[in-house]
């Protein structure tokens, strides 16, 4: 009885070709993730709005890249590093995600720097300001797309010193790495400009009663009370400071991170004159207003700067994948870093070797009720801080990627 082997060999070869084709198709399918705070103190300026921003970017890229639909997943990290890292690993190892965006938490972002290097994936951070991200913990695969602690510190202090030079400061600081870093950066700028620091107190994330902390700040007699916090924490502090009449007595309340949503929730009476340092404001240009209108139609609110930078980073990533002709990480990163970033809020910005996008920042102050002429007309732009000046100079950085 004869054995016929050629067809079996041909079948095996055909199956091998099919497997290679399937592998190539899988490699070229684009899938991204938005990892953010969906349920806690930072959900208002990231959260579901960041997912919507990513959806809009995918739509503006045509919904497809390399001929394949763009997939999008999202997860709530609950401001816990173990939950955030577990979600990212599941995406990378089991679900084919090549890049993740947002995060909005410096501690989780720092933990992810190690993950993305081991898995050779990409993370683009918005709303994470810890200096280690572009300092001693910098990586080739982690990019910082929005503000950082140095930019917030420099913008706020220099803006306030224009009307109150040599002022004294007291800090109310959230007690984790991001808060400590922003406080330290701000103190450095204050001291460089000839100001003084009268003290600081730290509080746990998610605190409800700030009365004892505010009384210490009030008792210090400092000209400026800096609030190193965000989300519901900063809103609660400002509400309670208003109840104590702190600003009315002459001390200036300066939240170092503040959004339009915060102002809307608190009202102009409670926030007038407060500083805002951001890379985006919905009412800056025709382009920002058009994006805000699309975003608000879907989300019910105008976008925050974090949500806007999620849009910008996702769109640039998708452009880079198309230009690279592949989803392979190093090829995409090379294109992301070679291509200038251009979108409705960004004009020709470039990515520095430490992952820092060198985009312009802006110093605003909150308008009074009399100055506001229409709904959500909250901010008066005072200064533009060019990207080349807004961030920590390379010579002062601990990032080994910036060393000669």
N, C-alpha and C positions, 0 to 999 in steps of 0.2 A: 504494500500500500504506500502510495507516494505521499510525501509531505509537501505541501505548497507553502513556501515561506515568503515569497516576494510580496504578495498582497498584504500579509501581516506586517512586513517591514514597511511597505508603503503606507499602510494605515498608521503605523507608529510615527512615521515621518510626518504624515499629515496632521496627526494629533499634536506633535511637537510644534509644528508651524502655527496651528490654531492657538495653542497655549501661549506661544510667543506674542501672537497678535493680541490676544486678550490681555496679556501682561502689559504690552505697550499701551493699549487703550486705557487700562486702569492707571498706568503711570501718568497719562496725560489728562485724566479726569480731574477737575479742580474742585477741591472741597476746603472750606475755611470754617473757623469757629470764632464766635464771640463769647469770651469768658468775662463775666462781669458780676456786679452786685445787683441782684434782682429784687432783694427783699429787705435790705438793711439800710444803713445810714447814707450810703452813696448811690442808692438806686435811682434817685431823682435826676442826677446829672449823668449817669451812665445807663445801666439797666436796660429795660425794653427799648428805650430811645436809641441806645447804641446798636441794638439789633436792627431797628428800622433804618438807621443810618447805613449799615452794611447792606441792607436790602436795596436801598436807593443807589448805592455805588454799583452793585451788581447789575441793576437795571440800566444804569448809564454806561456800563461796559457792554451792553447788548444782551446780557443774560447768559452769554456763552463765551468761553475762552478756549482756543485751540479746537474749536468745533464741538466742544463738550459743554453741557449745562454746568453752571457753577452751583455747587451744593453749599448750604449754610446750616450750621448747627449752633446752638447756644446753650449755656449752662450758667447756673447761679453758684458762685463760689462761696457765698455767705460770709465773705471776709475771713475765711479760714484757709490757711495755706495747705493743709492736708486735703481738703475738699477740692481746692483749685488744682493742685498737682494731680490728684487722682483723675479728675475730669480730663485734664490735658493728656495724660498718659493713655486713657481709654480712647480718646480721639485719635492720637497718633498711632497707637498700636493696633487698634481694632476697627477704626472707622475711616481710615484713609485721609484724615485731615492733614494738610500740609502747612498751614499757617494759622495762628490765632491772633486775635485783636482785642483791644481795650484793656481789660484786667482791672484798672482803677483801684489798685491796691499795691503799694510798694513792696510789702512783705511777700505777697504772692508772686509779684513780678520777679523779685530777687530769687525766689525758689525756682521759678521757671527758667531762669537763665541757665542753670545746670541741665535741666531737662531737655531744652531745645538743642544744646550742644551734643548731648549724648544721643539724641534721636535724629540729629541733623534736620531740624525743623526751624521755622521762622516764627518769631513773636514780635508784634508791633504794639508797643504800650502807649496808651493814652491815660491820663489821670494818675500817673505814678511818678512821684517827684523825688524819690530817694537818690542822692548823688552817687551811690555805689553802682547804680544801673549804667552810668556812663563813666564811672570811676574804677575802683579796684575790682568790681564784679562785672565789668563790661565784657561783651562777647561779640563775635562777628555776626551772630544770628539774631541778636536782640536789638531792636530799633526803638527809639523814643520819639514819638510823633508830635506830642503836645507840649505843654508847659513842663518845666521841672523846678525843683526847689530853688536853684540859683536864679532862674529867670523871675520867679515870683518874688524872691527876696530883693533882688536888684530893682525890679520895676516898682514895687511898693515903696521901698525906702527912698529911692531917688525921687519918686513922685511926691511923696509926703514932705520930703526935705525942701522942695521948691517953695512950699508955703510955710513950712515950720522947720527951718534949718537948726541943726544942733539939738534936736528934741530928745527927750528922755523916754524910754520904752519899758513896758512890763509885758510879759508873755503868759498867755494861757494856752498850753500846748497839749495836744492829744499824745498819750503816752505809748507811742510805738515808733519804730525806726524812722518812718517818713516824717512824723512830727518833730522828732529830735533833729533830723537833718535840716528841715526847713527853718527851725529855730536857730540852729547854728549858723546857717548861711545868712540869715537875716541879721544876726548879731554882728557877723563879720562886716557886712555892708554898713551898718549903723556906726560901728567904731571907725571904719575907714573915713566916713564922712563927718566925724567929730561929734557924734551923738553918744548917749550913755544908756546903759541898761540897768534898771532898778531892781529887777528880779524876775522870777518865773515860777509858775506852778504847773503841774502836769495832772491830767485827768484821764480816766479810762474811756476808751471808745464807747459811745452809746450812753454817756451820762445824761441824766434827766435834770438834776438839780445842780446848778452852777453857782448858787448864791454865795457859798463860802469862798470859792475861787474869785468871784467878781469883787467881793468885799476886800480881799487881799490886794487885788489890782487897784481898786479905788483908793485904798489906804496908802498905796505906794506913792501917790501923787504924781505918777508918770504922766507926761504929756500925751502919750499914745499907748493904748492897750491893744496889743497884737493878739488876734485870735488865730491860732495855728490849728485849724480844724476844717471840716467840710460837712456838707449835707445837713442832716437834722441836728447834729451837734452845734454847728455854727449858728443855725437859726434859733435854737434854744438859748444859746448864750446871748444873742442880740436881743431877743425878747426880754430876757431877765435883766440885762443891762439897762434896757429902756425902763423897766419897772423901778429900778434903783435910781433912775435919773442921772446916770453916769455921764452921758454925752451932754446933757443939759447943763451939768455943772462944769463943763469945760474940757474934760478929757476926750480925746478922739478915739473912737472905736475903729480898728483897722483889721478886718478879716483878710488874711493873706491869700485865701482862696475863696472866691465868691462868684456866684452864677446868677443869671437872669431869673432862674426859677426861685432862687433864694430871695431875691428882691421882690418878686411877684408875691411870694408867700408872706413876706414881712410888711410890705408897703413902703412907699417912698418917705412917709413921715418918719419911720423908724430907721431908714437906711440912708437918708440924704447925706451927700458929701463923703460917703465911704469909698475907699479906693477899690478898684477892680483891675487886676492885671490878667490879660487873656490873649490868646492868639486868634480869637474869633468873637465877634458880636453880631447878632443877627441883622442889625440895622446899619451896618457900615457902608455897604455898597449895593449896587443893583444885583450883583451876583449873590451876595449873602442874603439879601431879601428874597430873591427868587427861590433859593434853597430852603430858607425858613418857611416860605409859604407851602412848598411841597411837603416838608417835614411835618408842619403843623396840621395839614389836612389829614395826615395819617396817624399822628400821635396826640394831637390836641394841644400841644405846647410847642413853642419855638425851641430850636436846638440849643443845647449848651455847647461850650467849647470842646468838652470831651467828646460829645456825640458828633460834632462837626469833624474833629480830627479822626474819628473812626471811619467816617465816610472817606476822607482824604486818603487815609492809609490803605483802606481796602481797594479803592480805585487805582492807586499807584501800584499796588501789588498785582492786580489783574492786568494792568498795562505791561508790567514787567514780565509776567508769565507769557503773555502774547508775544512780546518782543524776543524773549528767550527761546520760544518755540518748544518749551518743556516746563514741567512743574518741578524739575530737579532743583533742590534747594540752592546749591551754590551758583548755578547758572542764573536763577531768578534773583538772588541777592546781588550778583554782579550787575544785572540790569537795573535793579532798584537803586543801586548806589551810583551808577553811571548816568542814569536819566534824571534831568531836573524834574522837580515836583511842580506840576501846574494843575490847578483846579480853581473853583470859584473863590477859594480863600487863600490860595498859595500861588506865588509868582516866582518860579524859577529857583525854589529852595533846593539845597543839596544836602546829602547825608554825610556827616563827618565820619572818620574812621572809627570813632567810639560808638557809632549808632545814633548820634544826636542829629535830628533834622534841624538844620539851621534856618528856621522860619522866623519871620518878624513877630514881635510881641507888641502889645499896646497897653498904655496906662489910661484908664478911664476913671471918672468919678460919677457917683450916682446923682442924678438930677433931683432937684426939689420938686414937690408936686406942681408948683407954678411953672417950672421950666419944662415939664413933660407935656407934650402937645397932643399925643394920641396913644392908644393902648400899646403897652410894652415899650414906650419911648422912655427908657430908663437911664441910659448912659451918655455922658459927654466925653468924647475922646480928647485927651490932653496931649499925649505924646506917642510917637511911634518909636519903638526900640528895634533897630535893625538886627537881623539875625546874627550878623557878625559880632554884635556887641551884647546880645541878650543873654548868652550862655557862658558857662565857666570857660575861661580861656584854656586852650590846650596845654599851655605851659604850667597851669595850676592843677591839672588833672592827674589822678592816680591811675588812669587807664593805660595799661601797657601797649595798647594798640596805637596810642598817640605818641609813643616814645620813638625818637629817631633810631 
